[in-house]
Amino acid sequence: MTHYYGKIGVAIITLSGSLRVGDKIKVVGKQAEFEQPVTSLEVDHKSVTEAKRGDVVGMKVVERVSEGATVHRLD
């Protein structure tokens, strides 16, 4: 994770694989570890339902996370 916007609860993530709305993810950081479904994704401030490897996405997260946290898609 490259950035977190606390006021709006959005994490900015550079993807190492594909991700789509409805997938379940696990966020692991220094101060937080949690699982959640992906409820929204944005690329270049445009809502998308799927993003691919290398895309930089904005995603709403349910807890505060620190920069450097990792995001894993759960199967």
Secondary structure, DSSP 8 states (H G I E B T S, - for coil): --EEETTTTEEEEE-SS-EETT-EEEEE-SS-EEEEE---EEETTEEESEE-TT-EEEEE-SS---TT-EEEEE-
